[in-house]
Amino acid sequence: MAEWEFLHRPTQDAGPWTPEFQGVFGGRDLARIENGTWLGINRVGRFAGLTNIREETSVAAIGSVSRGAIVSSFLASRSTHSDIWANCSAEHGPEEFPDTDQVGGFSMLFGQLIRNSENKIRVGDLGVFSNRGKEEKLHIRNLDRLDPNNTDPHGLSNSTFTKPWRKVLDGEVSLNRLVNDIQLGNFQVQDIFTRAFDILSRDSLSNDPNWRADKRLDQLKQSIFIPMFETGKEAGIDHQQSKDMFSSQGQPNGPHLYSHYGTQKQTVIVVLDSGSVRYAERTLFDWLQGNGMAENHTVNISYDLAI
């Protein structure tokens, strides 16, 4: 997963969370009071990744509650997975989740890992939950149940799940090729990480002569990797215009906004048949260093699922 964000937005590196969220692993958003996350997995095999849906207005995008709280609530919930699934169409969504009427548009890919009859880890439940349904209107809850036995890859970006951007389609093709190669070849875990990070690093913008400040929001739909760029007047964008455009990505007003934007983090999670989890998070830009590159800043986590 690639997180493209304002590079000064404070985040916490991936790792085990506090006792309140015991058994949860992931990065954390330090800019919103909920300290939620965009991606995580726990010890009992629950996993979730969330993306914002681009909105027309900043009011629709920001919301009074952070979207990241939805992921953390799911990962920390003590309810059975089947109960959460059943309540996704409830008036305000599952009880464990924040009221989805109070957050901006989002899509969350989430599921549950299980052990099959051969004692191998497989995906048991898989789906996409969104507060923007097929009508593409905010707060129309929708749950797309996905067949866990279907090995086709599923991608998310800042469009609705049913209308993916070009970068998503390109990424799905590359991921499918990687999965096929893994099944046919003798891949080591590090080989998988290398190939996966290569996919997340595909940049179709830096050498594009049409990579222009006034067109960048539309061009972000094309490239999996987003090179760093400035969002203020120095980049040819009026400051108020910049504020209006990028608040639509779901950010509250704050000092971390309106400066530099791009892919901040890349994350790859590999789960082996045995239940061993290998989690690698690469930070490309460190908010503490301003807009400087974060050299060799990769977090590696390993643990065994308790299922």
C-alpha positions as a LaTeX table, in Angstrom:
\begin{tabular}{lrrr}
\hline
Residue & $x$ (\AA) & $y$ (\AA) & $z$ (\AA) \\
\hline
Met1 & 0.00 & 0.00 & 0.00 \\
Ala2 & 1.24 & 3.49 & $-0.86$ \\
Glu3 & 0.25 & 6.42 & 1.33 \\
Trp4 & 0.43 & 9.70 & $-0.54$ \\
Glu5 & 0.00 & 12.60 & 1.77 \\
Phe6 & 1.16 & 16.05 & 2.79 \\
Leu7 & 4.74 & 15.27 & 3.71 \\
His8 & 4.66 & 17.36 & 6.88 \\
Arg9 & 1.65 & 15.48 & 8.23 \\
Pro10 & 2.88 & 13.76 & 11.42 \\
Thr11 & 2.66 & 9.98 & 11.48 \\
Gln12 & 4.00 & 7.25 & 13.73 \\
Asp13 & 6.03 & 4.41 & 12.26 \\
Ala14 & 4.43 & 0.99 & 12.05 \\
Gly15 & 4.70 & $-1.13$ & 15.17 \\
Pro16 & 2.69 & $-2.74$ & 17.97 \\
Trp17 & 0.09 & $-0.43$ & 19.46 \\
Thr18 & $-0.60$ & 0.51 & 23.07 \\
Pro19 & $-2.35$ & $-1.90$ & 25.48 \\
Glu20 & $-5.69$ & $-0.31$ & 24.57 \\
Phe21 & $-5.22$ & $-1.82$ & 21.11 \\
Gln22 & $-3.27$ & $-4.90$ & 22.17 \\
Gly23 & $-2.32$ & $-7.15$ & 19.30 \\
Val24 & $-2.70$ & $-4.48$ & 16.59 \\
Phe25 & 0.19 & $-3.61$ & 14.26 \\
Gly26 & 0.33 & $-0.61$ & 11.95 \\
Gly27 & 1.33 & 3.01 & 11.54 \\
Arg28 & $-0.70$ & 5.80 & 13.16 \\
Asp29 & $-1.94$ & 9.22 & 12.12 \\
Leu30 & $-0.78$ & 11.81 & 14.66 \\
Ala31 & $-2.56$ & 14.75 & 13.01 \\
Arg32 & $-6.08$ & 13.79 & 14.12 \\
Ile33 & $-7.09$ & 13.23 & 17.73 \\
Glu34 & $-8.33$ & 9.69 & 17.04 \\
Asn35 & $-4.79$ & 8.56 & 16.07 \\
Gly36 & $-6.25$ & 6.06 & 13.63 \\
Thr37 & $-4.50$ & 4.30 & 10.79 \\
Trp38 & $-4.72$ & 3.73 & 7.06 \\
Leu39 & $-3.49$ & 0.12 & 7.21 \\
Gly40 & $-3.15$ & $-2.53$ & 9.88 \\
Ile41 & $-3.33$ & $-6.18$ & 10.86 \\
Asn42 & $-3.75$ & $-7.87$ & 14.23 \\
Arg43 & $-2.65$ & $-11.11$ & 15.87 \\
Val44 & $-5.89$ & $-12.95$ & 15.19 \\
Gly45 & $-5.79$ & $-12.33$ & 11.45 \\
Arg46 & $-7.96$ & $-9.28$ & 10.95 \\
Phe47 & $-6.61$ & $-6.84$ & 8.38 \\
Ala48 & $-7.82$ & $-3.60$ & 6.83 \\
Gly49 & $-6.63$ & $-0.85$ & 4.53 \\
Leu50 & $-8.52$ & 2.40 & 3.93 \\
Thr51 & $-8.33$ & 5.08 & 1.27 \\
Asn52 & $-10.03$ & 8.46 & 1.06 \\
Ile53 & $-12.49$ & 9.12 & $-1.73$ \\
Arg54 & $-11.83$ & 12.40 & $-3.45$ \\
Glu55 & $-14.66$ & 14.84 & $-2.73$ \\
Glu56 & $-15.96$ & 17.94 & $-4.45$ \\
Thr57 & $-15.79$ & 20.09 & $-1.30$ \\
Ser58 & $-13.58$ & 20.24 & 1.79 \\
Val59 & $-16.65$ & 20.03 & 4.05 \\
Ala60 & $-17.58$ & 16.65 & 2.59 \\
Ala61 & $-13.98$ & 15.47 & 2.71 \\
Ile62 & $-12.85$ & 16.31 & 6.22 \\
Gly63 & $-15.69$ & 15.17 & 8.45 \\
Ser64 & $-15.86$ & 15.61 & 12.19 \\
Val65 & $-14.25$ & 12.20 & 12.81 \\
Ser66 & $-11.10$ & 10.78 & 11.24 \\
Arg67 & $-11.53$ & 7.92 & 8.78 \\
Gly68 & $-8.57$ & 6.20 & 10.37 \\
Ala69 & $-10.69$ & 5.48 & 13.44 \\
Ile70 & $-12.73$ & 3.06 & 11.34 \\
Val71 & $-9.70$ & 0.86 & 10.67 \\
Ser72 & $-8.48$ & 0.92 & 14.27 \\
Ser73 & $-12.00$ & 0.18 & 15.56 \\
Phe74 & $-12.28$ & $-2.84$ & 13.29 \\
Leu75 & $-8.87$ & $-4.21$ & 14.24 \\
Ala76 & $-9.50$ & $-3.77$ & 17.97 \\
Ser77 & $-13.14$ & $-4.92$ & 18.03 \\
Arg78 & $-14.05$ & $-7.90$ & 20.21 \\
Ser79 & $-17.19$ & $-8.62$ & 18.19 \\
Thr80 & $-17.19$ & $-11.64$ & 15.94 \\
His81 & $-16.31$ & $-11.00$ & 12.36 \\
Ser82 & $-19.71$ & $-12.27$ & 11.20 \\
Asp83 & $-21.49$ & $-9.77$ & 13.47 \\
Ile84 & $-19.48$ & $-6.90$ & 12.01 \\
Trp85 & $-20.32$ & $-8.07$ & 8.49 \\
Ala86 & $-24.02$ & $-8.28$ & 9.34 \\
Asn87 & $-24.08$ & $-4.74$ & 10.71 \\
Cys88 & $-22.35$ & $-3.03$ & 7.79 \\
Ser89 & $-25.74$ & $-2.07$ & 6.38 \\
Ala90 & $-27.08$ & $-0.78$ & 9.71 \\
Glu91 & $-28.23$ & 2.82 & 9.96 \\
His92 & $-24.86$ & 4.13 & 11.13 \\
Gly93 & $-22.68$ & 1.16 & 10.25 \\
Pro94 & $-21.34$ & $-1.44$ & 12.71 \\
Glu95 & $-21.55$ & $-0.47$ & 16.36 \\
Glu96 & $-17.78$ & $-0.74$ & 16.71 \\
Phe97 & $-17.14$ & 1.82 & 13.98 \\
Pro98 & $-17.44$ & 5.59 & 14.32 \\
Asp99 & $-20.66$ & 6.89 & 12.79 \\
Thr100 & $-19.83$ & 6.77 & 9.10 \\
Asp101 & $-22.07$ & 9.80 & 8.53 \\
Gln102 & $-19.46$ & 11.82 & 10.43 \\
Val103 & $-16.45$ & 11.00 & 8.26 \\
Gly104 & $-15.51$ & 11.93 & 4.72 \\
Gly105 & $-15.80$ & 9.54 & 1.81 \\
Phe106 & $-13.79$ & 6.33 & 2.17 \\
Ser107 & $-13.40$ & 2.77 & 0.94 \\
Met108 & $-12.01$ & 0.12 & 3.28 \\
Leu109 & $-10.79$ & $-3.28$ & 2.11 \\
Phe110 & $-11.01$ & $-5.57$ & 5.13 \\
Gly111 & $-11.12$ & $-9.23$ & 5.98 \\
Gln112 & $-10.27$ & $-12.14$ & 8.23 \\
Leu113 & $-7.56$ & $-14.77$ & 7.85 \\
Ile114 & $-8.33$ & $-18.35$ & 8.90 \\
Arg115 & $-6.65$ & $-21.76$ & 8.95 \\
Asn116 & $-8.06$ & $-24.27$ & 6.49 \\
Ser117 & $-8.38$ & $-28.03$ & 6.89 \\
Glu118 & $-4.71$ & $-28.39$ & 5.92 \\
Asn119 & $-3.69$ & $-25.96$ & 8.69 \\
Lys120 & $-2.66$ & $-23.33$ & 6.14 \\
Ile121 & $-3.54$ & $-19.66$ & 6.37 \\
Arg122 & $-6.16$ & $-18.51$ & 3.88 \\
Val123 & $-8.53$ & $-15.54$ & 3.53 \\
Gly124 & $-11.86$ & $-16.39$ & 5.15 \\
Asp125 & $-13.88$ & $-13.21$ & 4.65 \\
Leu126 & $-13.06$ & $-10.30$ & 2.35 \\
Gly127 & $-14.98$ & $-7.20$ & 1.37 \\
Val128 & $-14.99$ & $-3.48$ & 0.68 \\
Phe129 & $-17.01$ & $-1.23$ & 2.98 \\
Ser130 & $-17.71$ & 2.34 & 1.90 \\
Asn131 & $-19.88$ & 5.26 & 2.90 \\
Arg132 & $-20.22$ & 6.17 & $-0.73$ \\
Gly133 & $-22.37$ & 3.56 & $-2.42$ \\
Lys134 & $-22.90$ & 2.63 & $-6.01$ \\
Glu135 & $-24.88$ & 5.83 & $-6.53$ \\
Glu136 & $-21.63$ & 7.64 & $-5.68$ \\
Lys137 & $-23.35$ & 9.76 & $-3.06$ \\
Leu138 & $-21.83$ & 10.33 & 0.33 \\
His139 & $-23.32$ & 8.39 & 3.25 \\
Ile140 & $-24.94$ & 5.70 & 1.13 \\
Arg141 & $-23.38$ & 2.71 & 2.87 \\
Asn142 & $-22.36$ & $-0.16$ & 0.67 \\
Leu143 & $-20.67$ & $-3.50$ & 1.30 \\
Asp144 & $-19.22$ & $-5.46$ & $-1.60$ \\
Arg145 & $-18.62$ & $-9.04$ & $-0.49$ \\
Leu146 & $-15.65$ & $-10.46$ & $-2.36$ \\
Asp147 & $-15.01$ & $-14.14$ & $-3.01$ \\
Pro148 & $-11.97$ & $-15.07$ & $-0.89$ \\
Asn149 & $-11.32$ & $-18.04$ & $-3.19$ \\
Asn150 & $-10.94$ & $-15.75$ & $-6.18$ \\
Thr151 & $-7.22$ & $-15.13$ & $-6.56$ \\
Asp152 & $-7.68$ & $-12.00$ & $-8.68$ \\
Pro153 & $-6.10$ & $-8.95$ & $-7.00$ \\
His154 & $-8.23$ & $-6.12$ & $-5.63$ \\
Gly155 & $-7.06$ & $-2.51$ & $-5.69$ \\
Leu156 & $-8.21$ & 0.72 & $-4.06$ \\
Ser157 & $-7.32$ & 4.34 & $-4.58$ \\
Asn158 & $-9.13$ & 7.65 & $-4.14$ \\
Ser159 & $-11.96$ & 6.80 & $-6.51$ \\
Thr160 & $-14.91$ & 4.58 & $-5.71$ \\
Phe161 & $-14.22$ & 0.84 & $-5.70$ \\
Thr162 & $-16.43$ & 0.25 & $-8.74$ \\
Lys163 & $-14.76$ & 2.97 & $-10.84$ \\
Pro164 & $-11.00$ & 2.47 & $-10.32$ \\
Trp165 & $-8.43$ & 4.92 & $-11.59$ \\
Arg166 & $-5.89$ & 3.82 & $-14.20$ \\
Lys167 & $-3.15$ & 3.42 & $-11.59$ \\
Val168 & $-5.30$ & 0.83 & $-9.78$ \\
Leu169 & $-5.80$ & $-1.23$ & $-12.92$ \\
Asp170 & $-2.08$ & $-1.06$ & $-13.70$ \\
Gly171 & $-1.24$ & $-2.11$ & $-10.15$ \\
Glu172 & $-3.64$ & $-5.05$ & $-10.24$ \\
Val173 & $-2.04$ & $-6.36$ & $-13.43$ \\
Ser174 & 1.44 & $-6.13$ & $-11.90$ \\
Leu175 & 0.34 & $-7.70$ & $-8.61$ \\
Asn176 & $-1.36$ & $-10.55$ & $-10.44$ \\
Arg177 & 1.87 & $-11.20$ & $-12.36$ \\
Leu178 & 3.80 & $-11.26$ & $-9.08$ \\
Val179 & 1.36 & $-13.72$ & $-7.49$ \\
Asn180 & 1.59 & $-16.01$ & $-10.52$ \\
Asp181 & 5.39 & $-15.87$ & $-10.40$ \\
Ile182 & 5.36 & $-16.74$ & $-6.69$ \\
Gln183 & 3.20 & $-19.78$ & $-7.36$ \\
Leu184 & 5.43 & $-20.95$ & $-10.20$ \\
Gly185 & 8.84 & $-20.11$ & $-8.79$ \\
Asn186 & 10.97 & $-20.58$ & $-5.70$ \\
Phe187 & 10.56 & $-17.12$ & $-4.21$ \\
Gln188 & 12.09 & $-16.05$ & $-0.92$ \\
Val189 & 10.20 & $-13.54$ & 1.23 \\
Gln190 & 12.75 & $-10.84$ & 0.44 \\
Asp191 & 12.16 & $-11.42$ & $-3.28$ \\
Ile192 & 8.46 & $-10.76$ & $-2.74$ \\
Phe193 & 9.20 & $-7.53$ & $-0.87$ \\
Thr194 & 11.56 & $-6.37$ & $-3.60$ \\
Arg195 & 9.04 & $-6.98$ & $-6.36$ \\
Ala196 & 6.16 & $-5.47$ & $-4.39$ \\
Phe197 & 8.07 & $-2.29$ & $-3.53$ \\
Asp198 & 9.04 & $-2.02$ & $-7.21$ \\
Ile199 & 5.32 & $-1.96$ & $-8.08$ \\
Leu200 & 4.64 & 0.71 & $-5.45$ \\
Ser201 & 7.54 & 2.80 & $-6.80$ \\
Arg202 & 6.35 & 3.02 & $-10.40$ \\
Asp203 & 6.50 & 6.68 & $-11.33$ \\
Ser204 & 4.84 & 7.72 & $-14.57$ \\
Leu205 & 4.87 & 11.43 & $-13.73$ \\
Ser206 & 8.42 & 12.68 & $-13.07$ \\
Asn207 & 9.46 & 12.43 & $-16.72$ \\
Asp208 & 6.09 & 13.43 & $-18.11$ \\
Pro209 & 6.38 & 16.81 & $-19.88$ \\
Asn210 & 2.70 & 17.40 & $-19.04$ \\
Trp211 & 3.35 & 17.10 & $-15.28$ \\
Arg212 & 2.03 & 20.62 & $-14.59$ \\
Ala213 & 0.92 & 22.30 & $-11.41$ \\
Asp214 & $-2.50$ & 23.27 & $-12.71$ \\
Lys215 & $-3.23$ & 19.70 & $-13.86$ \\
Arg216 & $-1.74$ & 17.70 & $-11.03$ \\
Leu217 & $-4.90$ & 16.62 & $-9.26$ \\
Asp218 & $-6.06$ & 14.84 & $-12.40$ \\
Gln219 & $-2.59$ & 13.46 & $-13.14$ \\
Leu220 & $-2.44$ & 11.81 & $-9.70$ \\
Lys221 & $-4.88$ & 9.25 & $-11.08$ \\
Gln222 & $-2.21$ & 7.86 & $-13.39$ \\
Ser223 & 0.85 & 7.08 & $-11.30$ \\
Ile224 & 1.19 & 4.59 & $-8.43$ \\
Phe225 & 4.10 & 6.59 & $-7.02$ \\
Ile226 & 3.54 & 10.31 & $-6.52$ \\
Pro227 & 6.78 & 12.34 & $-6.72$ \\
Met228 & 7.12 & 15.17 & $-4.24$ \\
Phe229 & 5.74 & 18.50 & $-5.40$ \\
Glu230 & 4.95 & 21.85 & $-3.86$ \\
Thr231 & 1.35 & 22.93 & $-3.48$ \\
Gly232 & 1.70 & 26.68 & $-2.93$ \\
Lys233 & 2.34 & 29.73 & $-5.10$ \\
Glu234 & 5.94 & 28.69 & $-5.71$ \\
Ala235 & 4.53 & 25.76 & $-7.69$ \\
Gly236 & 2.26 & 27.98 & $-9.73$ \\
Ile237 & $-0.85$ & 27.30 & $-7.64$ \\
Asp238 & $-2.62$ & 30.04 & $-5.74$ \\
His239 & $-2.47$ & 29.37 & $-1.98$ \\
Gln240 & $-6.23$ & 29.50 & $-1.51$ \\
Gln241 & $-6.69$ & 27.27 & $-4.55$ \\
Ser242 & $-4.15$ & 24.88 & $-3.07$ \\
Lys243 & $-5.99$ & 24.93 & 0.24 \\
Asp244 & $-9.32$ & 24.22 & $-1.42$ \\
Met245 & $-7.94$ & 21.45 & $-3.63$ \\
Phe246 & $-6.01$ & 19.56 & $-1.05$ \\
Ser247 & $-8.48$ & 19.89 & 1.80 \\
Ser248 & $-10.66$ & 17.74 & $-0.47$ \\
Gln249 & $-8.22$ & 14.90 & 0.23 \\
Gly250 & $-9.65$ & 14.70 & 3.74 \\
Gln251 & $-7.35$ & 16.86 & 5.86 \\
Pro252 & $-8.36$ & 19.36 & 8.53 \\
Asn253 & $-6.73$ & 22.77 & 8.48 \\
Gly254 & $-3.36$ & 22.56 & 10.18 \\
Pro255 & 0.30 & 23.60 & 10.00 \\
His256 & 1.22 & 20.37 & 8.23 \\
Leu257 & $-0.78$ & 21.38 & 5.17 \\
Tyr258 & $-0.18$ & 23.31 & 1.97 \\
Ser259 & 3.55 & 22.70 & 1.56 \\
His260 & 4.86 & 19.50 & $-0.03$ \\
Tyr261 & 2.85 & 16.53 & $-1.20$ \\
Gly262 & 3.71 & 13.06 & $-2.45$ \\
Thr263 & 4.11 & 9.41 & $-1.53$ \\
Gln264 & 5.11 & 9.47 & 2.12 \\
Lys265 & 5.08 & 5.76 & 2.99 \\
Gln266 & 4.97 & 2.39 & 1.24 \\
Thr267 & 3.90 & $-0.78$ & 3.03 \\
Val268 & 3.99 & $-4.46$ & 2.08 \\
Ile269 & 2.52 & $-7.20$ & 4.29 \\
Val270 & 3.27 & $-10.85$ & 3.51 \\
Val271 & 1.47 & $-13.67$ & 5.34 \\
Leu272 & 2.96 & $-17.14$ & 4.91 \\
Asp273 & 0.99 & $-20.41$ & 4.89 \\
Ser274 & 2.41 & $-21.14$ & 8.33 \\
Gly275 & 0.87 & $-18.00$ & 9.84 \\
Ser276 & 4.08 & $-16.01$ & 9.99 \\
Val277 & 3.47 & $-12.31$ & 9.25 \\
Arg278 & 6.21 & $-10.18$ & 7.67 \\
Tyr279 & 5.42 & $-6.47$ & 7.66 \\
Ala280 & 7.67 & $-3.88$ & 6.01 \\
Glu281 & 6.99 & $-0.13$ & 6.03 \\
Arg282 & 9.25 & 2.20 & 4.08 \\
Thr283 & 9.19 & 5.93 & 4.88 \\
Leu284 & 10.28 & 8.00 & 1.90 \\
Phe285 & 9.85 & 11.42 & 3.47 \\
Asp286 & 10.18 & 12.08 & 7.18 \\
Trp287 & 7.93 & 14.87 & 8.41 \\
Leu288 & 10.49 & 15.67 & 11.13 \\
Gln289 & 13.04 & 16.40 & 8.41 \\
Gly290 & 10.74 & 18.70 & 6.48 \\
Asn291 & 10.82 & 17.75 & 2.83 \\
Gly292 & 14.09 & 15.80 & 3.01 \\
Met293 & 14.38 & 12.18 & 2.03 \\
Ala294 & 14.37 & 9.72 & 4.91 \\
Glu295 & 17.47 & 7.64 & 4.27 \\
Asn296 & 17.18 & 3.89 & 4.86 \\
His297 & 14.08 & 4.38 & 6.97 \\
Thr298 & 12.38 & 0.99 & 6.83 \\
Val299 & 10.55 & $-0.71$ & 9.68 \\
Asn300 & 10.40 & $-4.52$ & 9.65 \\
Ile301 & 7.96 & $-6.44$ & 11.86 \\
Ser302 & 7.66 & $-10.22$ & 12.24 \\
Tyr303 & 5.21 & $-12.20$ & 14.35 \\
Asp304 & 3.05 & $-15.33$ & 14.25 \\
Leu305 & $-0.72$ & $-15.23$ & 13.98 \\
Ala306 & $-2.58$ & $-16.63$ & 17.00 \\
Ile307 & $-5.12$ & $-18.59$ & 14.99 \\
\hline
\end{tabular}
